[in-house]
């Protein structure tokens, strides 16, 4: 008798802690929709409120949304002068920040200190770490991936997001921003290959497919309904950025009963990263 291959979907929301409206939208998506996991910005203005909400909703997995561009640092500017300005803000551009980390030796040394500091802040919340991803995906920079692999045993990093989704699936549903989507697809596919080799050696896990990069900010109900039937992977993450409980297309997508039913009908069990780890270890 043939047995069905188990299918698991982690549904994640990024930017937890960014604002009260983002926090409210994420908790709404958890209670009323398909959301199973979220990623905390430990240096954001409303991080403390997010931690409080997480502790009131323990079924919601919480990971670290590592901020290395377009946000605030954990360490003071005097400790990491090559990473941030005098106010402790990273460069607004992920590309410029990434080049700085790659080619300025002092910045490389400070990078590990800052990543450790953000992991320390997460540990201090008392929440179990579900996974690590990053703001604007700067966590996929090879230097950052190596630091995360090195720190994984110390901080209990079990999963890291390595974006990988099929360009053709997105373009079938939405062909806008064709050039940008094509460039993203090529760049992040190479970063994914690098991460796979690294994590296969270190034991950190990553998922088969990750959906959200090529349609960032536009993971609507209609897009999800078109995407889900095309997904061939069995262990996936779908992530989005719900911003508000009013007039937010991504929150509407997360709270859609049609989307929930379609995931179920396609054999996907909704899990957070902690639950996924338990299921995979039991295979």
C-alpha positions as CSV (number, residue, x, y, z in Angstrom):
1,X,0.0,0.0,0.0
2,X,1.4,3.4,-1.0
3,X,1.7,6.0,1.7
4,X,1.3,9.7,1.0
5,X,4.3,11.9,1.4
6,X,3.6,14.3,4.3
7,X,3.3,17.9,3.3
8,X,4.0,20.7,5.7
9,X,3.5,24.5,5.3
10,X,4.9,27.1,7.7
11,X,3.0,30.4,7.2
12,X,5.2,33.2,8.5
13,X,4.7,37.0,8.9
14,X,7.8,39.2,9.0
15,X,8.4,42.4,10.9
16,X,6.9,41.5,14.2
17,X,7.6,44.4,16.5
18,X,7.8,47.1,13.8
19,X,4.7,48.9,14.9
20,X,1.5,48.4,16.9
21,X,-0.5,48.1,13.6
22,X,1.9,45.3,12.3
23,X,1.7,43.5,15.7
24,X,-2.1,43.7,15.7
25,X,-2.3,42.4,12.1
26,X,0.0,39.5,12.9
27,X,-2.0,38.4,15.9
28,X,-5.2,38.7,14.0
29,X,-3.8,36.5,11.2
30,X,-2.8,34.0,13.8
31,X,-6.3,33.9,15.5
32,X,-8.4,34.3,12.4
33,X,-6.3,32.9,9.6
34,X,-3.6,30.5,8.6
35,X,-0.6,32.2,10.3
36,X,1.6,29.8,12.3
37,X,4.9,31.7,12.7
38,X,6.4,35.2,12.8
39,X,9.8,36.9,12.8
40,X,10.7,39.4,15.5
41,X,12.7,42.5,14.9
42,X,14.3,42.8,18.4
43,X,15.5,46.4,17.9
44,X,12.2,47.7,16.5
45,X,10.1,50.3,18.4
46,X,7.4,47.9,19.4
47,X,9.5,44.8,20.0
48,X,8.5,44.7,23.7
49,X,4.8,44.8,22.8
50,X,5.4,42.0,20.3
51,X,7.1,39.8,22.9
52,X,4.2,40.4,25.3
53,X,1.8,39.3,22.6
54,X,3.9,36.3,21.7
55,X,3.8,35.1,25.4
56,X,0.0,35.4,25.3
57,X,-0.1,33.3,22.1
58,X,2.3,30.5,22.7
59,X,1.1,28.5,19.7
60,X,2.6,31.1,17.5
61,X,6.2,30.3,16.6
62,X,8.6,33.2,16.8
63,X,12.0,33.5,15.1
64,X,14.5,36.3,14.7
65,X,14.1,38.8,11.9
66,X,17.8,39.8,11.7
67,X,18.1,43.6,10.9
68,X,21.4,44.5,9.2
69,X,20.0,47.2,6.9
70,X,17.1,49.7,7.0
71,X,16.7,49.6,10.8
72,X,18.3,50.1,14.2
73,X,21.3,48.2,15.6
74,X,21.4,46.4,19.0
75,X,24.9,47.6,19.7
76,X,25.8,51.3,20.2
77,X,27.3,53.2,17.3
78,X,30.7,53.4,19.1
79,X,30.8,49.6,19.1
80,X,30.1,49.2,15.4
81,X,31.1,52.5,13.8
82,X,31.5,50.9,10.4
83,X,28.0,49.4,10.3
84,X,25.8,52.3,11.5
85,X,25.5,56.0,11.6
86,X,25.8,58.1,14.8
87,X,22.1,57.4,15.6
88,X,22.6,53.7,15.3
89,X,20.9,53.3,12.0
90,X,22.0,50.8,9.3
91,X,22.3,51.9,5.7
92,X,18.9,52.1,4.1
93,X,20.1,50.1,1.0
94,X,20.6,46.4,1.4
95,X,23.0,46.4,-1.6
96,X,25.2,49.1,-0.2
97,X,25.2,47.5,3.2
98,X,26.1,44.1,1.7
99,X,29.0,45.6,-0.3
100,X,30.3,47.3,2.9
101,X,30.2,44.0,4.8
102,X,32.0,42.3,2.0
103,X,34.9,44.7,1.3
104,X,35.5,46.7,4.6
105,X,37.6,44.5,7.0
106,X,36.4,46.4,10.1
107,X,32.8,46.0,9.1
108,X,33.3,42.2,8.8
109,X,34.6,42.1,12.4
110,X,31.7,44.2,13.7
111,X,29.1,42.2,11.9
112,X,29.5,39.1,14.1
113,X,29.3,41.2,17.2
114,X,26.0,42.8,16.1
115,X,24.5,39.4,15.1
116,X,25.4,38.0,18.4
117,X,23.9,41.0,20.1
118,X,20.6,40.6,18.3
119,X,20.5,36.9,19.1
120,X,21.3,37.8,22.8
121,X,18.3,40.2,22.8
122,X,16.1,37.4,21.4
123,X,17.3,35.0,24.1
124,X,16.6,37.6,26.8
125,X,12.9,37.5,25.8
126,X,12.6,34.0,27.0
127,X,10.9,32.9,23.8
128,X,12.1,29.7,22.1
129,X,13.8,30.5,18.8
130,X,11.9,29.0,15.9
131,X,14.2,30.1,13.1
132,X,16.3,33.0,11.7
133,X,15.5,35.1,8.6
134,X,16.4,38.7,7.8
135,X,15.1,42.1,6.9
136,X,15.3,42.5,3.1
137,X,17.0,39.1,3.2
138,X,20.4,40.5,4.0
139,X,20.8,37.4,6.2
140,X,21.5,35.5,3.0
141,X,24.8,37.4,2.5
142,X,27.5,34.7,2.5
143,X,29.3,36.4,5.4
144,X,26.1,36.4,7.5
145,X,25.3,32.8,6.6
146,X,28.8,31.7,7.8
147,X,28.3,33.6,11.1
148,X,24.9,32.0,11.6
149,X,26.3,28.5,10.9
150,X,29.1,29.2,13.4
151,X,26.7,30.5,16.1
152,X,24.0,27.9,15.5
153,X,25.1,25.5,18.3
154,X,25.4,28.3,20.9
155,X,22.1,29.8,20.1
156,X,20.1,26.8,19.1
157,X,19.5,27.9,15.5
158,X,17.7,25.0,13.9
159,X,16.2,26.6,10.8
160,X,17.4,29.5,8.5
161,X,15.3,30.8,5.7
162,X,16.9,30.3,2.3
163,X,14.6,31.9,-0.3
164,X,13.9,29.8,-3.3
165,X,10.8,29.9,-5.5
166,X,10.1,29.3,-9.1
167,X,10.0,32.4,-11.2
168,X,7.7,31.0,-13.8
169,X,5.0,30.3,-11.1
170,X,5.0,34.0,-10.1
171,X,5.0,35.3,-13.7
172,X,2.0,33.1,-14.6
173,X,0.0,34.9,-11.9
174,X,1.6,38.4,-12.0
175,X,4.0,39.5,-14.7
176,X,4.5,43.0,-13.3
177,X,8.1,44.1,-12.4
178,X,9.5,41.4,-14.7
179,X,13.1,42.6,-14.7
180,X,13.3,43.0,-10.9
181,X,11.7,39.6,-10.3
182,X,14.1,38.0,-12.8
183,X,17.2,39.6,-11.1
184,X,15.9,38.6,-7.7
185,X,15.4,35.0,-8.9
186,X,18.9,34.7,-10.3
187,X,20.7,36.4,-7.3
188,X,18.8,34.6,-4.6
189,X,19.2,31.2,-6.4
190,X,22.9,31.6,-6.2
191,X,22.8,32.6,-2.5
192,X,20.6,29.6,-1.9
193,X,23.1,27.3,-3.5
194,X,25.8,28.7,-1.2
195,X,23.6,28.4,1.8
196,X,22.7,24.8,1.0
197,X,26.3,23.7,0.9
198,X,27.1,25.5,4.1
199,X,24.2,24.3,6.1
200,X,24.4,20.7,4.8
201,X,27.8,20.6,6.6
202,X,26.7,22.5,9.8
203,X,23.4,20.7,10.3
204,X,21.2,23.8,10.1
205,X,17.9,23.0,8.3
206,X,16.3,24.9,5.5
207,X,13.0,24.3,3.7
208,X,12.4,23.0,0.2
209,X,10.7,26.1,-1.2
210,X,10.0,29.6,0.2
211,X,7.3,31.7,-1.3
212,X,7.1,35.5,-0.8
213,X,10.3,37.0,-2.2
214,X,9.1,37.6,-5.8
215,X,5.7,38.9,-4.7
216,X,6.7,40.9,-1.7
217,X,4.0,43.2,-0.4
218,X,1.4,41.6,-2.8
219,X,0.7,38.2,-1.3
220,X,-3.0,38.6,-1.8
221,X,-5.8,36.1,-1.6
222,X,-6.0,35.8,-5.4
223,X,-2.3,35.3,-5.7
224,X,-2.2,32.6,-3.0
225,X,-5.2,30.8,-4.6
226,X,-3.3,30.8,-7.9
227,X,0.0,29.8,-6.4
228,X,-0.9,26.9,-4.0
229,X,-2.2,24.5,-6.7
230,X,1.1,24.9,-8.6
231,X,3.4,24.1,-5.6
232,X,5.2,20.8,-6.0
233,X,7.4,21.0,-2.9
234,X,6.3,19.2,0.3
235,X,8.1,21.2,3.0
236,X,7.5,24.9,2.3
237,X,7.2,28.3,3.9
238,X,4.9,31.1,2.7
239,X,5.7,34.4,4.2
240,X,4.1,37.9,3.9
241,X,4.1,41.3,5.6
242,X,0.7,42.1,7.0
243,X,0.7,45.8,7.9
244,X,-2.8,46.6,9.3
245,X,-6.1,45.1,10.2
246,X,-7.8,47.5,7.8
247,X,-7.6,47.3,4.0
248,X,-4.5,45.1,3.9
249,X,-4.4,42.7,1.0
250,X,-1.8,40.5,2.7
251,X,-3.8,40.1,5.9
252,X,-6.9,39.4,3.8
253,X,-4.9,36.6,2.1
254,X,-3.8,35.2,5.4
255,X,-7.4,35.2,6.8
256,X,-9.0,33.8,3.7
257,X,-10.9,30.6,4.4
258,X,-10.6,29.7,0.7
259,X,-6.8,29.8,1.0
260,X,-7.0,27.7,4.2
261,X,-9.2,25.1,2.5
262,X,-7.0,25.0,-0.6
263,X,-3.9,24.3,1.5
264,X,-5.7,21.5,3.3
265,X,-7.1,20.0,0.1
266,X,-3.6,19.9,-1.3
267,X,-2.4,17.9,1.6
268,X,-0.6,20.6,3.6
269,X,-0.6,20.5,7.3
270,X,-0.1,24.0,8.8
271,X,2.8,24.0,11.3
272,X,5.1,26.4,13.0
273,X,8.9,25.9,12.8
274,X,9.0,24.2,16.2
275,X,6.3,21.7,15.2
276,X,8.1,21.1,11.8
277,X,11.3,20.3,13.6
278,X,9.6,17.7,15.8
279,X,7.9,16.1,12.7
280,X,11.1,16.0,10.7
281,X,13.0,14.5,13.6
282,X,10.4,11.8,13.9
283,X,10.6,10.8,10.2
